[in-house]
Amino acid sequence: MANVVVIGAQWGDEGKGKIVDWLSARADVVVRFQGGHNAGHTLVVGNEVYKLSLLPSGIVRGALSVIGNGVVFDPWHFRGEVAKLRAQGVEITPANLKVSELCPLILPLHSELDGLREDASGAGKIGTTRRGIGPAYEDKAGRRALRVCDLAHLDAIGPQLDRLLAHHNALRTGFGVPPVDRDALVAALAEVAPFVLPFAAPVWASLGEARRAGKRILFEGAQGVLLDVDHGTYPFVTSSNVVAGTAAAGSGMGPGAINYVLGIVKAYTTRVGSGPFPTELDDAVGQRLGERGREFGTVTGRKRRCGWFDAVLVRQAVQVSGVAGMALTKLDVLDGLDELMICTGYRLGERTLDHFPAHAAEQAAVVPIYERIDGWSGSTMGARSWSDLPAQAIKYIRRVEELTRCPVALVSTSPERDDTILVRDPFLD
């Protein structure tokens, strides 16, 4: 049985929640391996809607759920999200949810710094969620972060706290705000530690044991490849690597544990926040896509920008993340459009490009080259087999496969979990 990595192959918000939930019912273990509580997943199970941002989606389905070392971890948000799901009837205990003791902590000073920087950036704003994700990753790389394991040794954090506050207080002075209240921070950590510590574990060991036992492991990515700190639209990116290879480093399992990479791809394109977006539609069609697709962020509530499908960007994401198959989502949002456009390349001045350029100025200047394809009048809503789809919708899917050089493994035709067409089983491929 294959272990599967699920990643978003656009700018996030591709509908990973539903697909991961669909796969979670067939997985034994579900692992988050990067990002933090800036990643929103919405799961619809019967009449119940679950909104997750830090916890793995498998927790709703009863699978062993793991937060890997590649995640930056806000202990207060964790406590609140656990409480919210428990109130919805989800059983959450240290037996079915484990948090890596190596996770760096997101502290109040991180979210404060995130907001201070964004407010001071003027035209240079990157659209951060202000959740402290970036500053927490900076402290991890700077070797001054506090980690989950430190919560069990608060009496010994003095030297590490000295390093952390020497850095942050200098920054805060520059912004004209008071230094961090050291005693208040330690007191807050002491208050939340008893809730977090029962979940803390050497998850690399638990995952290794699960692999040796032949368990199916599902690695759940956050955000999308186009927000990857290396391969995305820098600097309008997140602060971690989002590509599938991160599943190995962010869980402690190693690359040999990854057997199949499933890329989630929306049938059109959306983006939240600032940054280049070649196929963005500032017209009635863009408005229609946003309304029919209910394009509002799960975490922030921000309205998403909408545009035509960009095959160039998805092809690039498929390449850098090793995607073996796509899950095409929100096909039903395109129902009823007379014609559709697919971006097949770009013009940049006198040049024609078959890839997205690296420099931000060139990314903002490219003009999409479109291929027109007829739309369909029939409905794809709720389709569960190829025979339920209009012929033109199938033609659209086949053209997406050709242009992205990647086969479609799943097609999602509504937010409902079972409204899914299975073409190739990622766990058996």
matplotlib code that plots the C-alpha trace (Angstrom):
import matplotlib.pyplot as plt

x = [0.0, 1.3, 1.9, 0.5, 1.5, -1.3, -0.2, -1.9, -0.6, -1.7, -1.8, -3.7, -7.4, -7.7, -10.1, -7.5, -9.8, -12.4, -9.9, -7.8, -11.0, -12.0, -8.6, -8.5, -11.3, -9.0, -5.8, -4.5, -2.3, -2.6, 0.4, 0.7, 4.3, 4.7, 3.0, 1.0, -2.5, -2.6, -3.8, -7.5, -9.3, -13.1, -14.6, -18.2, -19.3, -23.1, -24.7, -21.6, -19.0, -15.6, -13.1, -9.5, -6.4, -3.7, -5.0, -4.7, -7.9, -7.7, -8.8, -12.4, -12.3, -10.7, -7.3, -4.1, -3.3, 0.2, 1.6, 5.2, 8.3, 8.1, 5.0, 5.3, 3.0, 0.8, -0.1, -2.9, -4.5, -4.0, -5.9, -8.8, -9.1, -9.1, -11.8, -13.9, -13.8, -14.5, -17.6, -18.6, -18.4, -14.9, -12.9, -9.4, -6.9, -3.2, -3.9, -5.2, -3.4, 0.4, 2.5, 6.2, 8.2, 10.5, 7.9, 9.0, 6.5, 4.6, 4.5, 2.5, 5.6, 5.7, 2.2, 2.8, 6.0, 4.1, 1.5, 4.1, 6.1, 3.0, 1.7, 5.0, 5.6, 3.3, 3.3, 5.7, 3.0, 3.0, -0.5, 0.6, -2.2, -0.5, -0.5, 3.3, 4.2, 7.1, 8.7, 8.5, 10.2, 12.9, 13.6, 13.8, 16.4, 18.2, 18.4, 16.7, 13.2, 11.4, 10.1, 7.3, 9.8, 10.8, 7.4, 8.5, 11.6, 10.5, 12.8, 15.7, 14.7, 16.6, 19.6, 17.3, 14.9, 17.8, 18.7, 15.1, 14.4, 17.7, 16.6, 13.0, 13.4, 15.9, 13.3, 10.5, 12.7, 13.0, 9.2, 8.8, 6.9, 7.8, 10.0, 8.5, 7.3, 9.5, 7.7, 4.3, 5.5, 6.9, 3.7, 1.6, 3.7, 3.5, -0.3, -0.7, 2.0, -0.2, -2.7, -0.1, 2.5, 0.3, 0.1, 3.9, 5.8, 8.8, 6.5, 9.2, 9.3, 5.5, 5.5, 8.4, 6.5, 3.4, 5.3, 6.9, 3.4, 2.3, -0.1, -1.3, 0.1, -1.3, 0.8, -1.3, 0.3, -0.8, -1.0, 0.1, 3.3, 3.0, 3.4, 6.6, 9.4, 11.7, 9.5, 6.6, 6.0, 8.6, 8.3, 4.5, 4.9, 4.6, 7.7, 8.1, 8.7, 5.3, 6.6, 6.0, 9.6, 9.1, 6.9, 10.1, 12.0, 8.9, 7.8, 11.1, 10.3, 12.8, 12.1, 11.7, 8.4, 6.8, 5.2, 2.7, 2.2, -1.3, -1.6, -4.9, -5.8, -8.8, -10.6, -9.9, -7.4, -7.7, -5.4, -5.7, -3.7, -1.0, 1.2, 1.1, -1.8, -1.6, -5.1, -7.0, -10.5, -11.7, -15.1, -18.4, -16.9, -14.5, -17.3, -19.3, -16.5, -16.1, -19.8, -20.4, -17.2, -17.8, -14.3, -13.6, -10.6, -11.3, -8.9, -9.0, -12.4, -10.7, -12.2, -10.2, -9.1, -10.4, -9.2, -9.0, -7.0, -3.3, -1.8, 1.7, 1.8, 0.3, 2.7, 5.6, 4.1, 3.7, 7.4, 8.9, 6.8, 6.9, 3.1, 2.1, -1.7, -4.1, -7.3, -9.3, -11.7, -14.7, -15.4, -19.1, -18.3, -17.6, -21.1, -23.1, -20.3, -20.4, -16.7, -13.6, -10.1, -6.9, -3.6, -1.0, 2.0, 3.0, 4.2, 6.8, 7.6, 8.8, 9.4, 7.1, 7.6, 6.5, 7.3, 6.7, 9.7, 11.6, 11.7, 8.8, 8.8, 8.6, 6.0, 3.8, 4.4, 3.6, 0.5, -1.3, -1.7, -5.1, -6.6, -10.4, -12.5, -16.2, -18.1, -21.0, -24.6, -25.2, -24.5, -21.5, -22.8, -22.7, -21.3, -19.7, -18.7, -17.5, -20.9, -22.4, -20.3, -21.2, -18.9, -17.5, -16.5, -14.6, -12.9, -11.9, -10.4, -8.4, -7.0, -5.9, -4.1, -2.3, -1.2, 0.0, 1.6, -0.1, -3.0, -6.2, -6.6, -9.7, -12.4, -14.5, -17.9, -19.3, -18.3, -19.9, -17.4, -18.9, -19.4, -16.0, -15.0, -12.1, -9.9, -6.8, -6.5, -3.4, -3.1, -2.8, -1.0]
y = [0.0, 3.4, 6.3, 9.5, 13.1, 15.6, 19.1, 22.1, 22.7, 26.4, 29.3, 27.2, 27.1, 24.3, 22.2, 20.1, 19.7, 17.6, 15.5, 14.9, 14.0, 11.6, 9.9, 10.0, 7.6, 5.1, 6.1, 4.9, 8.0, 11.6, 13.9, 17.7, 18.5, 22.2, 25.6, 26.6, 27.8, 30.0, 27.1, 26.6, 23.4, 23.0, 19.6, 18.8, 15.5, 15.0, 18.2, 19.1, 21.6, 21.4, 24.2, 23.3, 25.3, 23.5, 20.0, 17.3, 16.5, 12.9, 13.9, 14.2, 10.6, 9.0, 8.3, 8.8, 12.4, 13.8, 17.3, 17.0, 18.9, 21.0, 22.8, 26.0, 25.5, 28.1, 26.4, 28.8, 28.3, 24.6, 24.6, 26.6, 24.5, 21.3, 22.7, 23.8, 20.3, 18.6, 20.8, 19.4, 15.9, 15.0, 12.8, 14.2, 12.5, 11.9, 8.5, 9.8, 13.1, 13.6, 16.7, 16.6, 17.7, 19.4, 21.9, 25.6, 27.6, 30.6, 33.1, 36.3, 38.3, 36.6, 37.7, 41.2, 41.4, 40.1, 42.9, 45.6, 44.7, 44.4, 47.8, 49.5, 48.0, 50.3, 49.2, 46.3, 44.4, 40.7, 39.9, 37.9, 36.4, 38.1, 34.8, 35.0, 32.1, 33.9, 35.3, 31.9, 30.2, 33.0, 32.2, 28.5, 29.2, 31.7, 28.9, 31.0, 29.4, 27.9, 24.4, 22.2, 20.2, 23.4, 23.5, 20.6, 22.5, 26.1, 26.4, 26.0, 28.2, 31.3, 31.2, 30.4, 33.2, 35.6, 34.8, 35.2, 38.4, 40.1, 39.7, 40.7, 43.6, 45.2, 44.9, 46.3, 49.3, 50.0, 49.9, 52.1, 49.6, 48.4, 45.3, 41.9, 41.4, 38.4, 37.4, 37.5, 35.4, 32.7, 32.8, 32.3, 29.4, 27.8, 28.2, 26.5, 23.8, 21.3, 21.2, 20.7, 18.4, 15.2, 15.4, 15.9, 12.9, 11.8, 11.5, 10.3, 7.1, 6.6, 7.1, 4.7, 2.1, 2.7, 2.3, -1.0, -2.2, -1.5, 1.3, 3.7, 7.1, 10.3, 13.5, 16.6, 19.7, 23.3, 26.3, 25.6, 25.1, 28.6, 29.9, 27.8, 30.0, 28.7, 27.8, 30.3, 33.8, 35.3, 37.5, 36.9, 33.5, 31.7, 31.1, 27.3, 24.8, 23.6, 21.1, 17.4, 16.7, 18.7, 15.8, 13.8, 16.5, 17.8, 14.5, 12.7, 9.8, 10.3, 10.3, 6.6, 6.8, 8.7, 6.6, 8.9, 12.6, 13.9, 17.5, 19.3, 21.6, 23.8, 23.8, 27.6, 29.7, 31.7, 33.7, 35.4, 38.6, 40.4, 39.1, 38.4, 36.7, 36.5, 35.1, 37.2, 38.4, 41.7, 41.3, 39.6, 36.2, 36.6, 37.8, 34.7, 32.3, 33.9, 33.7, 30.2, 28.9, 30.7, 32.0, 33.3, 32.2, 29.7, 31.3, 35.0, 35.3, 37.4, 37.4, 35.4, 36.8, 34.6, 33.9, 31.3, 28.1, 28.6, 25.5, 27.0, 27.5, 24.1, 22.4, 24.1, 23.0, 19.5, 19.4, 20.9, 18.8, 15.5, 15.2, 11.8, 12.6, 15.5, 15.8, 18.3, 20.3, 22.6, 21.5, 22.3, 26.1, 26.2, 24.8, 27.0, 29.1, 29.4, 29.4, 28.8, 30.0, 28.1, 29.9, 28.0, 30.4, 34.1, 37.0, 39.2, 42.1, 40.5, 37.1, 34.1, 32.0, 28.5, 29.0, 31.6, 33.9, 34.1, 37.9, 39.7, 42.5, 40.1, 38.0, 41.1, 42.0, 38.7, 38.6, 35.3, 33.5, 31.9, 28.9, 29.0, 25.9, 25.5, 25.4, 23.1, 23.7, 20.6, 20.1, 18.4, 19.0, 15.8, 13.6, 10.4, 8.8, 9.8, 8.9, 11.6, 14.4, 16.4, 15.4, 18.9, 18.8, 15.6, 17.3, 20.2, 17.7, 15.9, 19.2, 20.1, 16.8, 17.4, 20.9, 20.1, 16.8, 15.1, 12.6, 13.3, 10.8, 12.3, 14.8, 16.6, 17.9, 19.4, 20.1, 16.8, 14.1, 11.4, 13.6, 12.4, 10.5, 8.1, 7.5, 6.2, 5.2, 7.0, 4.4, 1.6, 3.3]
z = [0.0, -0.9, 1.4, -0.2, 0.0, -0.8, -1.7, -3.3, -6.8, -7.1, -4.6, -1.9, -1.4, -4.0, -1.9, -0.1, 2.9, 1.1, -0.8, 2.4, 4.2, 1.4, 1.6, 5.4, 5.7, 4.0, 5.8, 9.2, 9.9, 8.7, 9.1, 8.9, 7.9, 7.4, 7.9, 10.9, 11.8, 8.7, 6.6, 6.5, 5.7, 5.6, 6.0, 5.4, 7.0, 6.7, 8.1, 10.1, 8.9, 10.5, 10.0, 10.8, 10.5, 12.6, 13.3, 10.6, 8.8, 9.9, 13.4, 12.3, 10.8, 13.8, 12.1, 14.1, 13.5, 13.7, 13.7, 12.5, 13.3, 10.2, 11.6, 13.6, 16.6, 18.4, 21.7, 22.5, 19.1, 19.5, 22.8, 21.2, 18.1, 20.2, 22.4, 19.4, 17.7, 21.0, 21.3, 17.9, 19.2, 17.9, 20.2, 20.7, 23.1, 23.2, 21.8, 18.5, 18.2, 18.6, 18.4, 17.6, 20.6, 18.0, 16.7, 17.1, 19.1, 17.8, 20.6, 21.0, 20.1, 16.7, 15.7, 17.0, 14.9, 11.9, 12.2, 12.8, 9.7, 7.5, 8.7, 8.1, 4.6, 2.6, -1.0, -0.1, 1.8, 1.0, 2.4, 5.5, 7.7, 10.7, 12.6, 13.3, 10.9, 9.2, 12.4, 14.0, 11.1, 11.2, 14.9, 14.0, 11.4, 13.7, 16.4, 19.0, 18.9, 21.9, 21.0, 22.3, 24.3, 26.2, 27.8, 30.0, 31.1, 31.6, 34.6, 32.2, 29.3, 30.6, 28.1, 25.1, 26.2, 26.4, 22.8, 21.7, 23.5, 22.5, 18.9, 19.3, 21.7, 19.3, 16.6, 18.8, 19.8, 16.1, 15.7, 18.8, 21.0, 24.5, 25.0, 25.6, 29.2, 30.0, 33.2, 31.5, 28.6, 30.9, 33.0, 29.8, 28.7, 32.2, 32.0, 28.6, 29.0, 31.0, 28.1, 25.4, 27.0, 27.1, 23.2, 22.8, 21.5, 19.3, 16.3, 14.1, 16.1, 16.0, 12.2, 11.8, 13.8, 11.7, 8.4, 9.6, 10.5, 6.9, 7.9, 5.2, 5.9, 4.4, 4.5, 4.4, 3.0, 3.7, 1.3, -2.3, -4.3, -5.8, -2.2, -1.6, -0.2, -2.9, -5.8, -5.4, -6.4, -4.1, -2.0, -2.1, -0.5, 2.8, 5.0, 4.5, 1.7, 0.5, -2.1, -1.5, -0.6, 2.6, 3.9, 4.5, 6.5, 8.2, 9.6, 10.3, 8.0, 5.1, 1.4, 1.1, 2.9, 0.0, -2.7, -4.4, -4.7, -5.3, -6.4, -5.7, -8.6, -8.9, -12.3, -12.4, -10.4, -7.2, -5.0, -1.7, -0.8, -2.8, -5.6, -9.4, -10.9, -14.8, -15.5, -12.9, -14.1, -12.9, -14.7, -14.5, -15.1, -12.2, -10.0, -11.0, -10.2, -6.8, -6.0, -7.3, -5.8, -2.4, -2.6, 0.9, 3.0, 5.7, 8.1, 7.2, 5.6, 2.8, -0.6, -3.1, -6.5, -9.3, -12.9, -15.6, -15.3, -15.7, -17.2, -17.2, -13.4, -12.7, -15.0, -13.1, -9.8, -11.0, -12.0, -8.8, -6.5, -8.3, -8.7, -10.0, -10.3, -9.9, -8.0, -10.0, -7.8, -8.2, -11.8, -11.1, -10.7, -14.5, -15.3, -17.7, -19.1, -22.9, -23.2, -21.1, -21.4, -20.5, -20.2, -22.3, -22.2, -21.6, -23.5, -21.9, -24.2, -27.4, -25.8, -25.5, -22.3, -21.5, -17.8, -15.1, -14.7, -11.4, -10.9, -9.3, -11.9, -14.8, -13.0, -12.8, -16.4, -18.2, -20.4, -20.7, -24.0, -24.0, -25.7, -26.0, -25.3, -25.5, -22.2, -21.3, -20.5, -18.5, -14.8, -13.3, -9.8, -7.8, -10.6, -9.4, -12.7, -16.1, -17.6, -15.4, -17.0, -20.1, -23.0, -23.2, -19.5, -20.1, -23.1, -20.7, -18.2, -21.0, -22.2, -18.7, -18.5, -21.8, -20.9, -17.4, -18.4, -15.5, -15.3, -13.3, -10.5, -8.9, -9.9, -7.3, -8.3, -5.1, -1.5, -0.5, 0.3, -1.9, -5.0, -6.3, -9.4, -8.7, -11.8, -10.1, -6.4, -4.9, -2.2, -4.7, -7.6]

ax = plt.figure().add_subplot(projection="3d")
ax.plot(x, y, z, "-o")
ax.set_aspect("equal")
plt.show()
